[in-house]
C-alpha cells in the first residue's frame, strides 16, 4: 500500500505539474537557441526530436529593446553556427533525456494506476476490496506429451 505521507493532495509526488517543470530545467537551452526551438515539443519525449522554426521574427534575436519591423523574418540557414549548436544540443542533451524520460513515463503510468486503486480503496472503505494473486499454474497436459508444463499465473479482482 502507498503510504499517505507519499501523497500530496490528489496528486502523487512524482508526476505532478512540478515534474514537467523539473524536466524543463534539465533541458535548459542555451539562450541563443531558445527563439528557434518549439517549446511545446521540447518536453515531449515521445517525439524522435523536437522541432525548430526555420524562420523567426528578427525581433526575437534583437530583444525587446530594439524597434524592428515585426514582419521581418530571419532564416536559420543564415545562422549556420546556430543550426550546428541546435543539432549538437539535440544529439547530446535532448535525445539521452528523451530515452530516460520514456522509461520514467512507463513507471509513472503504473504508479498512477496503483494510486488510483489506493484512492478508490480509501474513498469506498470496506465496499471496495483489493485482492491480488500471483503464483504458478501447474498443469499436466496429457499422456502423449509426457511432460508437465508450467505457466506463470496472475490474477486480481476489483
Phi and psi in radians as a Rosetta constraint file:
Dihedral C 1 N 2 CA 2 C 2 CIRCULARHARMONIC -1.306 0.35
Dihedral N 2 CA 2 C 2 N 3 CIRCULARHARMONIC 2.238 0.35
Dihedral C 2 N 3 CA 3 C 3 CIRCULARHARMONIC -1.263 0.35
Dihedral N 3 CA 3 C 3 N 4 CIRCULARHARMONIC 2.349 0.35
Dihedral C 3 N 4 CA 4 C 4 CIRCULARHARMONIC -0.996 0.35
Dihedral N 4 CA 4 C 4 N 5 CIRCULARHARMONIC -0.443 0.35
Dihedral C 4 N 5 CA 5 C 5 CIRCULARHARMONIC -1.180 0.35
Dihedral N 5 CA 5 C 5 N 6 CIRCULARHARMONIC -0.260 0.35
Dihedral C 5 N 6 CA 6 C 6 CIRCULARHARMONIC -1.510 0.35
Dihedral N 6 CA 6 C 6 N 7 CIRCULARHARMONIC -0.038 0.35
Dihedral C 6 N 7 CA 7 C 7 CIRCULARHARMONIC -1.791 0.35
Dihedral N 7 CA 7 C 7 N 8 CIRCULARHARMONIC 2.637 0.35
Dihedral C 7 N 8 CA 8 C 8 CIRCULARHARMONIC -2.326 0.35
Dihedral N 8 CA 8 C 8 N 9 CIRCULARHARMONIC 1.745 0.35
Dihedral C 8 N 9 CA 9 C 9 CIRCULARHARMONIC 1.119 0.35
Dihedral N 9 CA 9 C 9 N 10 CIRCULARHARMONIC -2.284 0.35
Dihedral C 9 N 10 CA 10 C 10 CIRCULARHARMONIC -1.697 0.35
Dihedral N 10 CA 10 C 10 N 11 CIRCULARHARMONIC 0.030 0.35
Dihedral C 10 N 11 CA 11 C 11 CIRCULARHARMONIC -1.924 0.35
Dihedral N 11 CA 11 C 11 N 12 CIRCULARHARMONIC 2.442 0.35
Dihedral C 11 N 12 CA 12 C 12 CIRCULARHARMONIC -1.174 0.35
Dihedral N 12 CA 12 C 12 N 13 CIRCULARHARMONIC 2.684 0.35
Dihedral C 12 N 13 CA 13 C 13 CIRCULARHARMONIC -1.019 0.35
Dihedral N 13 CA 13 C 13 N 14 CIRCULARHARMONIC -0.803 0.35
Dihedral C 13 N 14 CA 14 C 14 CIRCULARHARMONIC -1.495 0.35
Dihedral N 14 CA 14 C 14 N 15 CIRCULARHARMONIC 2.292 0.35
Dihedral C 14 N 15 CA 15 C 15 CIRCULARHARMONIC 1.769 0.35
Dihedral N 15 CA 15 C 15 N 16 CIRCULARHARMONIC 0.027 0.35
Dihedral C 15 N 16 CA 16 C 16 CIRCULARHARMONIC -1.312 0.35
Dihedral N 16 CA 16 C 16 N 17 CIRCULARHARMONIC 3.127 0.35
Dihedral C 16 N 17 CA 17 C 17 CIRCULARHARMONIC -1.063 0.35
Dihedral N 17 CA 17 C 17 N 18 CIRCULARHARMONIC -0.512 0.35
Dihedral C 17 N 18 CA 18 C 18 CIRCULARHARMONIC -1.118 0.35
Dihedral N 18 CA 18 C 18 N 19 CIRCULARHARMONIC -0.433 0.35
Dihedral C 18 N 19 CA 19 C 19 CIRCULARHARMONIC -1.113 0.35
Dihedral N 19 CA 19 C 19 N 20 CIRCULARHARMONIC -0.748 0.35
Dihedral C 19 N 20 CA 20 C 20 CIRCULARHARMONIC -1.200 0.35
Dihedral N 20 CA 20 C 20 N 21 CIRCULARHARMONIC -0.536 0.35
Dihedral C 20 N 21 CA 21 C 21 CIRCULARHARMONIC -1.179 0.35
Dihedral N 21 CA 21 C 21 N 22 CIRCULARHARMONIC -0.634 0.35
Dihedral C 21 N 22 CA 22 C 22 CIRCULARHARMONIC -1.165 0.35
Dihedral N 22 CA 22 C 22 N 23 CIRCULARHARMONIC -0.703 0.35
Dihedral C 22 N 23 CA 23 C 23 CIRCULARHARMONIC -1.051 0.35
Dihedral N 23 CA 23 C 23 N 24 CIRCULARHARMONIC -0.731 0.35
Dihedral C 23 N 24 CA 24 C 24 CIRCULARHARMONIC -1.088 0.35
Dihedral N 24 CA 24 C 24 N 25 CIRCULARHARMONIC -0.693 0.35
Dihedral C 24 N 25 CA 25 C 25 CIRCULARHARMONIC -1.136 0.35
Dihedral N 25 CA 25 C 25 N 26 CIRCULARHARMONIC -0.652 0.35
Dihedral C 25 N 26 CA 26 C 26 CIRCULARHARMONIC -1.147 0.35
Dihedral N 26 CA 26 C 26 N 27 CIRCULARHARMONIC -0.482 0.35
Dihedral C 26 N 27 CA 27 C 27 CIRCULARHARMONIC -1.742 0.35
Dihedral N 27 CA 27 C 27 N 28 CIRCULARHARMONIC 0.442 0.35
Dihedral C 27 N 28 CA 28 C 28 CIRCULARHARMONIC -0.924 0.35
Dihedral N 28 CA 28 C 28 N 29 CIRCULARHARMONIC 2.145 0.35
Dihedral C 28 N 29 CA 29 C 29 CIRCULARHARMONIC -1.477 0.35
Dihedral N 29 CA 29 C 29 N 30 CIRCULARHARMONIC 2.570 0.35
Dihedral C 29 N 30 CA 30 C 30 CIRCULARHARMONIC -1.043 0.35
Dihedral N 30 CA 30 C 30 N 31 CIRCULARHARMONIC 2.518 0.35
Dihedral C 30 N 31 CA 31 C 31 CIRCULARHARMONIC -0.912 0.35
Dihedral N 31 CA 31 C 31 N 32 CIRCULARHARMONIC -0.688 0.35
Dihedral C 31 N 32 CA 32 C 32 CIRCULARHARMONIC -1.229 0.35
Dihedral N 32 CA 32 C 32 N 33 CIRCULARHARMONIC -0.289 0.35
Dihedral C 32 N 33 CA 33 C 33 CIRCULARHARMONIC -1.592 0.35
Dihedral N 33 CA 33 C 33 N 34 CIRCULARHARMONIC -0.366 0.35
Dihedral C 33 N 34 CA 34 C 34 CIRCULARHARMONIC -0.946 0.35
Dihedral N 34 CA 34 C 34 N 35 CIRCULARHARMONIC -0.762 0.35
Dihedral C 34 N 35 CA 35 C 35 CIRCULARHARMONIC -1.198 0.35
Dihedral N 35 CA 35 C 35 N 36 CIRCULARHARMONIC -0.321 0.35
Dihedral C 35 N 36 CA 36 C 36 CIRCULARHARMONIC -1.584 0.35
Dihedral N 36 CA 36 C 36 N 37 CIRCULARHARMONIC -0.504 0.35
Dihedral C 36 N 37 CA 37 C 37 CIRCULARHARMONIC -1.626 0.35
Dihedral N 37 CA 37 C 37 N 38 CIRCULARHARMONIC 2.564 0.35
Dihedral C 37 N 38 CA 38 C 38 CIRCULARHARMONIC -1.426 0.35
Dihedral N 38 CA 38 C 38 N 39 CIRCULARHARMONIC 1.942 0.35
Dihedral C 38 N 39 CA 39 C 39 CIRCULARHARMONIC -0.943 0.35
Dihedral N 39 CA 39 C 39 N 40 CIRCULARHARMONIC -0.781 0.35
Dihedral C 39 N 40 CA 40 C 40 CIRCULARHARMONIC -1.123 0.35
Dihedral N 40 CA 40 C 40 N 41 CIRCULARHARMONIC -0.389 0.35
Dihedral C 40 N 41 CA 41 C 41 CIRCULARHARMONIC -1.641 0.35
Dihedral N 41 CA 41 C 41 N 42 CIRCULARHARMONIC -0.255 0.35
Dihedral C 41 N 42 CA 42 C 42 CIRCULARHARMONIC -1.105 0.35
Dihedral N 42 CA 42 C 42 N 43 CIRCULARHARMONIC -0.625 0.35
Dihedral C 42 N 43 CA 43 C 43 CIRCULARHARMONIC -1.818 0.35
Dihedral N 43 CA 43 C 43 N 44 CIRCULARHARMONIC 0.286 0.35
Dihedral C 43 N 44 CA 44 C 44 CIRCULARHARMONIC -1.768 0.35
Dihedral N 44 CA 44 C 44 N 45 CIRCULARHARMONIC 1.645 0.35
Dihedral C 44 N 45 CA 45 C 45 CIRCULARHARMONIC -1.278 0.35
Dihedral N 45 CA 45 C 45 N 46 CIRCULARHARMONIC -0.143 0.35
Dihedral C 45 N 46 CA 46 C 46 CIRCULARHARMONIC -1.330 0.35
Dihedral N 46 CA 46 C 46 N 47 CIRCULARHARMONIC -0.242 0.35
Dihedral C 46 N 47 CA 47 C 47 CIRCULARHARMONIC -1.394 0.35
Dihedral N 47 CA 47 C 47 N 48 CIRCULARHARMONIC 2.740 0.35
Dihedral C 47 N 48 CA 48 C 48 CIRCULARHARMONIC -1.278 0.35
Dihedral N 48 CA 48 C 48 N 49 CIRCULARHARMONIC -0.522 0.35
Dihedral C 48 N 49 CA 49 C 49 CIRCULARHARMONIC -2.916 0.35
Dihedral N 49 CA 49 C 49 N 50 CIRCULARHARMONIC 2.696 0.35
Dihedral C 49 N 50 CA 50 C 50 CIRCULARHARMONIC -1.269 0.35
Dihedral N 50 CA 50 C 50 N 51 CIRCULARHARMONIC 2.610 0.35
Dihedral C 50 N 51 CA 51 C 51 CIRCULARHARMONIC -1.430 0.35
Dihedral N 51 CA 51 C 51 N 52 CIRCULARHARMONIC 2.886 0.35
Dihedral C 51 N 52 CA 52 C 52 CIRCULARHARMONIC -2.438 0.35
Dihedral N 52 CA 52 C 52 N 53 CIRCULARHARMONIC 2.782 0.35
Dihedral C 52 N 53 CA 53 C 53 CIRCULARHARMONIC -1.483 0.35
Dihedral N 53 CA 53 C 53 N 54 CIRCULARHARMONIC 2.300 0.35
Dihedral C 53 N 54 CA 54 C 54 CIRCULARHARMONIC -1.349 0.35
Dihedral N 54 CA 54 C 54 N 55 CIRCULARHARMONIC -0.487 0.35
Dihedral C 54 N 55 CA 55 C 55 CIRCULARHARMONIC -2.361 0.35
Dihedral N 55 CA 55 C 55 N 56 CIRCULARHARMONIC 2.457 0.35
Dihedral C 55 N 56 CA 56 C 56 CIRCULARHARMONIC -2.373 0.35
Dihedral N 56 CA 56 C 56 N 57 CIRCULARHARMONIC 2.770 0.35
Dihedral C 56 N 57 CA 57 C 57 CIRCULARHARMONIC -1.121 0.35
Dihedral N 57 CA 57 C 57 N 58 CIRCULARHARMONIC 2.467 0.35
Dihedral C 57 N 58 CA 58 C 58 CIRCULARHARMONIC -1.067 0.35
Dihedral N 58 CA 58 C 58 N 59 CIRCULARHARMONIC -0.462 0.35
Dihedral C 58 N 59 CA 59 C 59 CIRCULARHARMONIC -1.098 0.35
Dihedral N 59 CA 59 C 59 N 60 CIRCULARHARMONIC -0.471 0.35
Dihedral C 59 N 60 CA 60 C 60 CIRCULARHARMONIC -1.169 0.35
Dihedral N 60 CA 60 C 60 N 61 CIRCULARHARMONIC -0.470 0.35
Dihedral C 60 N 61 CA 61 C 61 CIRCULARHARMONIC -1.531 0.35
Dihedral N 61 CA 61 C 61 N 62 CIRCULARHARMONIC -0.581 0.35
Dihedral C 61 N 62 CA 62 C 62 CIRCULARHARMONIC -1.513 0.35
Dihedral N 62 CA 62 C 62 N 63 CIRCULARHARMONIC -0.284 0.35
Dihedral C 62 N 63 CA 63 C 63 CIRCULARHARMONIC 1.529 0.35
Dihedral N 63 CA 63 C 63 N 64 CIRCULARHARMONIC 3.067 0.35
Dihedral C 63 N 64 CA 64 C 64 CIRCULARHARMONIC -1.342 0.35
Dihedral N 64 CA 64 C 64 N 65 CIRCULARHARMONIC -0.296 0.35
Dihedral C 64 N 65 CA 65 C 65 CIRCULARHARMONIC -1.289 0.35
Dihedral N 65 CA 65 C 65 N 66 CIRCULARHARMONIC -0.345 0.35
Dihedral C 65 N 66 CA 66 C 66 CIRCULARHARMONIC -1.796 0.35
Dihedral N 66 CA 66 C 66 N 67 CIRCULARHARMONIC 2.276 0.35
Dihedral C 66 N 67 CA 67 C 67 CIRCULARHARMONIC -1.373 0.35
Dihedral N 67 CA 67 C 67 N 68 CIRCULARHARMONIC 2.176 0.35
Dihedral C 67 N 68 CA 68 C 68 CIRCULARHARMONIC -2.522 0.35
Dihedral N 68 CA 68 C 68 N 69 CIRCULARHARMONIC 2.803 0.35
Dihedral C 68 N 69 CA 69 C 69 CIRCULARHARMONIC -1.210 0.35
Dihedral N 69 CA 69 C 69 N 70 CIRCULARHARMONIC 2.131 0.35
Dihedral C 69 N 70 CA 70 C 70 CIRCULARHARMONIC -1.174 0.35
Dihedral N 70 CA 70 C 70 N 71 CIRCULARHARMONIC -0.220 0.35
Dihedral C 70 N 71 CA 71 C 71 CIRCULARHARMONIC -1.621 0.35
Dihedral N 71 CA 71 C 71 N 72 CIRCULARHARMONIC 0.038 0.35
Dihedral C 71 N 72 CA 72 C 72 CIRCULARHARMONIC -1.627 0.35
Dihedral N 72 CA 72 C 72 N 73 CIRCULARHARMONIC 2.128 0.35
Dihedral C 72 N 73 CA 73 C 73 CIRCULARHARMONIC -1.999 0.35
Dihedral N 73 CA 73 C 73 N 74 CIRCULARHARMONIC 2.680 0.35
Dihedral C 73 N 74 CA 74 C 74 CIRCULARHARMONIC -2.095 0.35
Dihedral N 74 CA 74 C 74 N 75 CIRCULARHARMONIC 2.635 0.35
Dihedral C 74 N 75 CA 75 C 75 CIRCULARHARMONIC -1.793 0.35
Dihedral N 75 CA 75 C 75 N 76 CIRCULARHARMONIC 2.549 0.35
Dihedral C 75 N 76 CA 76 C 76 CIRCULARHARMONIC -1.145 0.35
Dihedral N 76 CA 76 C 76 N 77 CIRCULARHARMONIC -0.390 0.35
Dihedral C 76 N 77 CA 77 C 77 CIRCULARHARMONIC -1.121 0.35
Dihedral N 77 CA 77 C 77 N 78 CIRCULARHARMONIC -0.415 0.35
Dihedral C 77 N 78 CA 78 C 78 CIRCULARHARMONIC -1.408 0.35
Dihedral N 78 CA 78 C 78 N 79 CIRCULARHARMONIC -0.145 0.35
Dihedral C 78 N 79 CA 79 C 79 CIRCULARHARMONIC -2.235 0.35
Dihedral N 79 CA 79 C 79 N 80 CIRCULARHARMONIC 1.253 0.35
Dihedral C 79 N 80 CA 80 C 80 CIRCULARHARMONIC -1.032 0.35
Dihedral N 80 CA 80 C 80 N 81 CIRCULARHARMONIC -0.650 0.35
Dihedral C 80 N 81 CA 81 C 81 CIRCULARHARMONIC -1.111 0.35
Dihedral N 81 CA 81 C 81 N 82 CIRCULARHARMONIC -0.588 0.35
Dihedral C 81 N 82 CA 82 C 82 CIRCULARHARMONIC -1.207 0.35
Dihedral N 82 CA 82 C 82 N 83 CIRCULARHARMONIC -0.776 0.35
Dihedral C 82 N 83 CA 83 C 83 CIRCULARHARMONIC -1.043 0.35
Dihedral N 83 CA 83 C 83 N 84 CIRCULARHARMONIC -0.758 0.35
Dihedral C 83 N 84 CA 84 C 84 CIRCULARHARMONIC -1.087 0.35
Dihedral N 84 CA 84 C 84 N 85 CIRCULARHARMONIC -0.715 0.35
Dihedral C 84 N 85 CA 85 C 85 CIRCULARHARMONIC -1.158 0.35
Dihedral N 85 CA 85 C 85 N 86 CIRCULARHARMONIC -0.634 0.35
Dihedral C 85 N 86 CA 86 C 86 CIRCULARHARMONIC -1.125 0.35
Dihedral N 86 CA 86 C 86 N 87 CIRCULARHARMONIC -0.809 0.35
Dihedral C 86 N 87 CA 87 C 87 CIRCULARHARMONIC -1.077 0.35
Dihedral N 87 CA 87 C 87 N 88 CIRCULARHARMONIC -0.763 0.35
Dihedral C 87 N 88 CA 88 C 88 CIRCULARHARMONIC -1.090 0.35
Dihedral N 88 CA 88 C 88 N 89 CIRCULARHARMONIC -0.760 0.35
Dihedral C 88 N 89 CA 89 C 89 CIRCULARHARMONIC -1.063 0.35
Dihedral N 89 CA 89 C 89 N 90 CIRCULARHARMONIC -0.801 0.35
Dihedral C 89 N 90 CA 90 C 90 CIRCULARHARMONIC -1.096 0.35
Dihedral N 90 CA 90 C 90 N 91 CIRCULARHARMONIC -0.760 0.35
Dihedral C 90 N 91 CA 91 C 91 CIRCULARHARMONIC -1.262 0.35
Dihedral N 91 CA 91 C 91 N 92 CIRCULARHARMONIC -0.711 0.35
Dihedral C 91 N 92 CA 92 C 92 CIRCULARHARMONIC -1.647 0.35
Dihedral N 92 CA 92 C 92 N 93 CIRCULARHARMONIC -0.432 0.35
Dihedral C 92 N 93 CA 93 C 93 CIRCULARHARMONIC -1.999 0.35
Dihedral N 93 CA 93 C 93 N 94 CIRCULARHARMONIC -0.918 0.35
Dihedral C 93 N 94 CA 94 C 94 CIRCULARHARMONIC -1.242 0.35
Dihedral N 94 CA 94 C 94 N 95 CIRCULARHARMONIC -0.832 0.35
Dihedral C 94 N 95 CA 95 C 95 CIRCULARHARMONIC -1.096 0.35
Dihedral N 95 CA 95 C 95 N 96 CIRCULARHARMONIC -0.772 0.35
Dihedral C 95 N 96 CA 96 C 96 CIRCULARHARMONIC -1.071 0.35
Dihedral N 96 CA 96 C 96 N 97 CIRCULARHARMONIC -0.685 0.35
Dihedral C 96 N 97 CA 97 C 97 CIRCULARHARMONIC -1.091 0.35
Dihedral N 97 CA 97 C 97 N 98 CIRCULARHARMONIC -0.766 0.35
Dihedral C 97 N 98 CA 98 C 98 CIRCULARHARMONIC -1.094 0.35
Dihedral N 98 CA 98 C 98 N 99 CIRCULARHARMONIC -0.706 0.35
Dihedral C 98 N 99 CA 99 C 99 CIRCULARHARMONIC -1.072 0.35
Dihedral N 99 CA 99 C 99 N 100 CIRCULARHARMONIC -0.807 0.35
Dihedral C 99 N 100 CA 100 C 100 CIRCULARHARMONIC -1.158 0.35
Dihedral N 100 CA 100 C 100 N 101 CIRCULARHARMONIC -0.707 0.35
Dihedral C 100 N 101 CA 101 C 101 CIRCULARHARMONIC -1.155 0.35
Dihedral N 101 CA 101 C 101 N 102 CIRCULARHARMONIC -0.623 0.35
Dihedral C 101 N 102 CA 102 C 102 CIRCULARHARMONIC -1.069 0.35
Dihedral N 102 CA 102 C 102 N 103 CIRCULARHARMONIC -0.703 0.35
Dihedral C 102 N 103 CA 103 C 103 CIRCULARHARMONIC -1.161 0.35
Dihedral N 103 CA 103 C 103 N 104 CIRCULARHARMONIC -0.717 0.35
Dihedral C 103 N 104 CA 104 C 104 CIRCULARHARMONIC -1.140 0.35
Dihedral N 104 CA 104 C 104 N 105 CIRCULARHARMONIC -0.559 0.35
Dihedral C 104 N 105 CA 105 C 105 CIRCULARHARMONIC -1.112 0.35
Dihedral N 105 CA 105 C 105 N 106 CIRCULARHARMONIC -0.636 0.35
Dihedral C 105 N 106 CA 106 C 106 CIRCULARHARMONIC -1.122 0.35
Dihedral N 106 CA 106 C 106 N 107 CIRCULARHARMONIC -0.764 0.35
Dihedral C 106 N 107 CA 107 C 107 CIRCULARHARMONIC -1.111 0.35
Dihedral N 107 CA 107 C 107 N 108 CIRCULARHARMONIC -0.732 0.35
Dihedral C 107 N 108 CA 108 C 108 CIRCULARHARMONIC -1.066 0.35
Dihedral N 108 CA 108 C 108 N 109 CIRCULARHARMONIC -0.700 0.35
Dihedral C 108 N 109 CA 109 C 109 CIRCULARHARMONIC -1.090 0.35
Dihedral N 109 CA 109 C 109 N 110 CIRCULARHARMONIC -0.798 0.35
Dihedral C 109 N 110 CA 110 C 110 CIRCULARHARMONIC -1.124 0.35
Dihedral N 110 CA 110 C 110 N 111 CIRCULARHARMONIC -0.724 0.35
Dihedral C 110 N 111 CA 111 C 111 CIRCULARHARMONIC -1.079 0.35
Dihedral N 111 CA 111 C 111 N 112 CIRCULARHARMONIC -0.759 0.35
Dihedral C 111 N 112 CA 112 C 112 CIRCULARHARMONIC -1.075 0.35
Dihedral N 112 CA 112 C 112 N 113 CIRCULARHARMONIC -0.682 0.35
Dihedral C 112 N 113 CA 113 C 113 CIRCULARHARMONIC -1.124 0.35
Dihedral N 113 CA 113 C 113 N 114 CIRCULARHARMONIC -0.768 0.35
Dihedral C 113 N 114 CA 114 C 114 CIRCULARHARMONIC -1.134 0.35
Dihedral N 114 CA 114 C 114 N 115 CIRCULARHARMONIC -0.695 0.35
Dihedral C 114 N 115 CA 115 C 115 CIRCULARHARMONIC -1.118 0.35
Dihedral N 115 CA 115 C 115 N 116 CIRCULARHARMONIC -0.683 0.35
Dihedral C 115 N 116 CA 116 C 116 CIRCULARHARMONIC -1.086 0.35
Dihedral N 116 CA 116 C 116 N 117 CIRCULARHARMONIC -0.760 0.35
Dihedral C 116 N 117 CA 117 C 117 CIRCULARHARMONIC -1.069 0.35
Dihedral N 117 CA 117 C 117 N 118 CIRCULARHARMONIC -0.770 0.35
Dihedral C 117 N 118 CA 118 C 118 CIRCULARHARMONIC -1.041 0.35
Dihedral N 118 CA 118 C 118 N 119 CIRCULARHARMONIC -0.790 0.35
Dihedral C 118 N 119 CA 119 C 119 CIRCULARHARMONIC -1.106 0.35
Dihedral N 119 CA 119 C 119 N 120 CIRCULARHARMONIC -0.737 0.35
Dihedral C 119 N 120 CA 120 C 120 CIRCULARHARMONIC -1.102 0.35
Dihedral N 120 CA 120 C 120 N 121 CIRCULARHARMONIC -0.723 0.35
Dihedral C 120 N 121 CA 121 C 121 CIRCULARHARMONIC -1.135 0.35
Dihedral N 121 CA 121 C 121 N 122 CIRCULARHARMONIC -0.704 0.35
Dihedral C 121 N 122 CA 122 C 122 CIRCULARHARMONIC -1.159 0.35
Dihedral N 122 CA 122 C 122 N 123 CIRCULARHARMONIC -0.699 0.35
Dihedral C 122 N 123 CA 123 C 123 CIRCULARHARMONIC -1.244 0.35
Dihedral N 123 CA 123 C 123 N 124 CIRCULARHARMONIC -0.768 0.35
Dihedral C 123 N 124 CA 124 C 124 CIRCULARHARMONIC -1.608 0.35
Dihedral N 124 CA 124 C 124 N 125 CIRCULARHARMONIC -0.214 0.35
Dihedral C 124 N 125 CA 125 C 125 CIRCULARHARMONIC 1.057 0.35
Dihedral N 125 CA 125 C 125 N 126 CIRCULARHARMONIC -2.197 0.35
Dihedral C 125 N 126 CA 126 C 126 CIRCULARHARMONIC -1.344 0.35
Dihedral N 126 CA 126 C 126 N 127 CIRCULARHARMONIC -0.160 0.35
Dihedral C 126 N 127 CA 127 C 127 CIRCULARHARMONIC -1.271 0.35
Dihedral N 127 CA 127 C 127 N 128 CIRCULARHARMONIC -0.337 0.35
Dihedral C 127 N 128 CA 128 C 128 CIRCULARHARMONIC -2.097 0.35
Dihedral N 128 CA 128 C 128 N 129 CIRCULARHARMONIC 2.076 0.35
Dihedral C 128 N 129 CA 129 C 129 CIRCULARHARMONIC -2.054 0.35
Dihedral N 129 CA 129 C 129 N 130 CIRCULARHARMONIC 2.268 0.35
Dihedral C 129 N 130 CA 130 C 130 CIRCULARHARMONIC -1.822 0.35
Dihedral N 130 CA 130 C 130 N 131 CIRCULARHARMONIC 2.120 0.35
Dihedral C 130 N 131 CA 131 C 131 CIRCULARHARMONIC -2.213 0.35
Dihedral N 131 CA 131 C 131 N 132 CIRCULARHARMONIC 2.221 0.35
Dihedral C 131 N 132 CA 132 C 132 CIRCULARHARMONIC -2.182 0.35
Dihedral N 132 CA 132 C 132 N 133 CIRCULARHARMONIC 2.351 0.35
Dihedral C 132 N 133 CA 133 C 133 CIRCULARHARMONIC -2.220 0.35
Dihedral N 133 CA 133 C 133 N 134 CIRCULARHARMONIC 2.533 0.35
Dihedral C 133 N 134 CA 134 C 134 CIRCULARHARMONIC -2.511 0.35
Dihedral N 134 CA 134 C 134 N 135 CIRCULARHARMONIC 2.510 0.35
Dihedral C 134 N 135 CA 135 C 135 CIRCULARHARMONIC -3.111 0.35
Dihedral N 135 CA 135 C 135 N 136 CIRCULARHARMONIC -2.850 0.35
Dihedral C 135 N 136 CA 136 C 136 CIRCULARHARMONIC -2.200 0.35
Dihedral N 136 CA 136 C 136 N 137 CIRCULARHARMONIC 2.154 0.35
Dihedral C 136 N 137 CA 137 C 137 CIRCULARHARMONIC -1.555 0.35
Dihedral N 137 CA 137 C 137 N 138 CIRCULARHARMONIC 2.118 0.35
Dihedral C 137 N 138 CA 138 C 138 CIRCULARHARMONIC -1.905 0.35
Dihedral N 138 CA 138 C 138 N 139 CIRCULARHARMONIC 2.123 0.35
Dihedral C 138 N 139 CA 139 C 139 CIRCULARHARMONIC -2.364 0.35
Dihedral N 139 CA 139 C 139 N 140 CIRCULARHARMONIC 2.251 0.35
Dihedral C 139 N 140 CA 140 C 140 CIRCULARHARMONIC -1.702 0.35
Dihedral N 140 CA 140 C 140 N 141 CIRCULARHARMONIC 2.041 0.35
Dihedral C 140 N 141 CA 141 C 141 CIRCULARHARMONIC -1.256 0.35
Dihedral N 141 CA 141 C 141 N 142 CIRCULARHARMONIC -1.133 0.35
Dihedral C 141 N 142 CA 142 C 142 CIRCULARHARMONIC -2.936 0.35
Dihedral N 142 CA 142 C 142 N 143 CIRCULARHARMONIC 3.012 0.35
Dihedral C 142 N 143 CA 143 C 143 CIRCULARHARMONIC -1.094 0.35
Dihedral N 143 CA 143 C 143 N 144 CIRCULARHARMONIC -0.656 0.35
Dihedral C 143 N 144 CA 144 C 144 CIRCULARHARMONIC -1.121 0.35
Dihedral N 144 CA 144 C 144 N 145 CIRCULARHARMONIC -0.448 0.35
Dihedral C 144 N 145 CA 145 C 145 CIRCULARHARMONIC -1.415 0.35
Dihedral N 145 CA 145 C 145 N 146 CIRCULARHARMONIC -0.525 0.35
Dihedral C 145 N 146 CA 146 C 146 CIRCULARHARMONIC 0.892 0.35
Dihedral N 146 CA 146 C 146 N 147 CIRCULARHARMONIC 0.478 0.35
Dihedral C 146 N 147 CA 147 C 147 CIRCULARHARMONIC -2.569 0.35
Dihedral N 147 CA 147 C 147 N 148 CIRCULARHARMONIC 3.000 0.35
Dihedral C 147 N 148 CA 148 C 148 CIRCULARHARMONIC -2.019 0.35
Dihedral N 148 CA 148 C 148 N 149 CIRCULARHARMONIC 2.510 0.35
Dihedral C 148 N 149 CA 149 C 149 CIRCULARHARMONIC -2.019 0.35
Dihedral N 149 CA 149 C 149 N 150 CIRCULARHARMONIC 2.410 0.35
Dihedral C 149 N 150 CA 150 C 150 CIRCULARHARMONIC -2.020 0.35
Dihedral N 150 CA 150 C 150 N 151 CIRCULARHARMONIC 2.438 0.35
Dihedral C 150 N 151 CA 151 C 151 CIRCULARHARMONIC -2.250 0.35
Dihedral N 151 CA 151 C 151 N 152 CIRCULARHARMONIC 2.385 0.35
Dihedral C 151 N 152 CA 152 C 152 CIRCULARHARMONIC -1.124 0.35
Dihedral N 152 CA 152 C 152 N 153 CIRCULARHARMONIC 2.501 0.35
Dihedral C 152 N 153 CA 153 C 153 CIRCULARHARMONIC -2.309 0.35
Dihedral N 153 CA 153 C 153 N 154 CIRCULARHARMONIC 2.225 0.35
Dihedral C 153 N 154 CA 154 C 154 CIRCULARHARMONIC -2.281 0.35
Dihedral N 154 CA 154 C 154 N 155 CIRCULARHARMONIC 2.467 0.35
Dihedral C 154 N 155 CA 155 C 155 CIRCULARHARMONIC -2.596 0.35
Dihedral N 155 CA 155 C 155 N 156 CIRCULARHARMONIC 2.685 0.35
Dihedral C 155 N 156 CA 156 C 156 CIRCULARHARMONIC -2.702 0.35
Dihedral N 156 CA 156 C 156 N 157 CIRCULARHARMONIC 2.743 0.35
Dihedral C 156 N 157 CA 157 C 157 CIRCULARHARMONIC -2.297 0.35
Dihedral N 157 CA 157 C 157 N 158 CIRCULARHARMONIC 2.721 0.35
